[in-house]
Amino acid sequence: MILTHHSGLPRDYAKGLFTRDPEPFTNLVHLIKDEYAAYPPDYVFSYSNAGLTLLGHAVEQVSGRPFATYMDERILRPLGMNHSPFSPGPAASPAMSKAYRNGKETDDFALRDVPAGGLNATVLDLGRFVSAIFAGGRAGDRRILRPETVAEMLRPQNTAVALDLTFRVGLGWMLSGLGDINFQNAGPVAHHAGATVAFSSQLIALPEHKLGVVVLANSFSATPAVSKIATDTLGLALEAKAGIKQPERRPSGTNDASLPPETAKGFVGHYSTLAGLANIYDRGGGLRADILGQTSCPAATGSSG
């Protein structure tokens, strides 16, 4: 259930998650051992970096090898991903991009939960990963995963979870019903985004057509552009390869509709989202949402009529 994010584990243990000198991720098992589950298992999709980090701890326990070393030896290098290590902070490599915030160079804080978000990958290496998925788990003449394992990764795992509605998730892959990543007449869509304090990424694949796109950015504020560029580019590639044209996408825009005050009060509270903890509150005349250090205005409030 960890790979489908239905384990009920908390999304994050925020204290010490991003810092200049993180403690070993293996300490997380002690940090959350007295925490309550956020939900019953298999109750609702709730992305959990903590869960993936505990899974990385389990890999260490079973293999007897450090997580980063095991992944490098058994997965990354066999795939040809020779420039994509797991590490707490930015990779010590000339291929590593500098980070920017508000147009100025900045430092990206180190991440404690390495298994969940510590892969510093290049576009070419991620392309090799996608190619192996399309090849049923092979990289050249070498088999990394069994084809039935790859098929299971891309199979919807949550069809029996009523609260997930139309959203589908595989093993580690988002499959449908998330944001603007929807393609018509293209078969299954597999995707996964990523972000740290100063970097953003999006990977989208159409396994039926063996088409995939990877977009990386060295500024977190580029996140909306990263997703749009990836989606639009893949749409053009699908049209060029298979003649399947996607309908024109309308910009999301902002919902300017006013809400009656009594309705707006029902939205106030704290929410667990794919981007982290969100706080929605009423600041006299309109709802505000704080998430990842940014404030937005979802909707205005007005008198009921």
Secondary structure, 3 states (H helix, E strand, C coil): CCCCCCCCCCCCCCCCCEECCCCCHHHHHHHCCCCCCCCCCCCCCCCCHHHHHHHHHHHHHHHCCCHHHHHHHHHHCCCCCCCCCECCCCCCCCCCCCEEECCEEECCCEECCHHHHCECCCHHHHHHHHHHHHCCCEECCEECCCHHHHHHHCCCCCCCCHHHCCCEECCCCEEECCCCCCCCCCCCCEEEEEECCCCEEEEEEECCCCEEEEEEECCHHHHHHHHHHHHHHHHHHHHHHHCCCCCCCCCCCCCCCEECHHHHHCCCEEEEECCEEEEEEECCCEEEEEECCEEECCCEECCCC
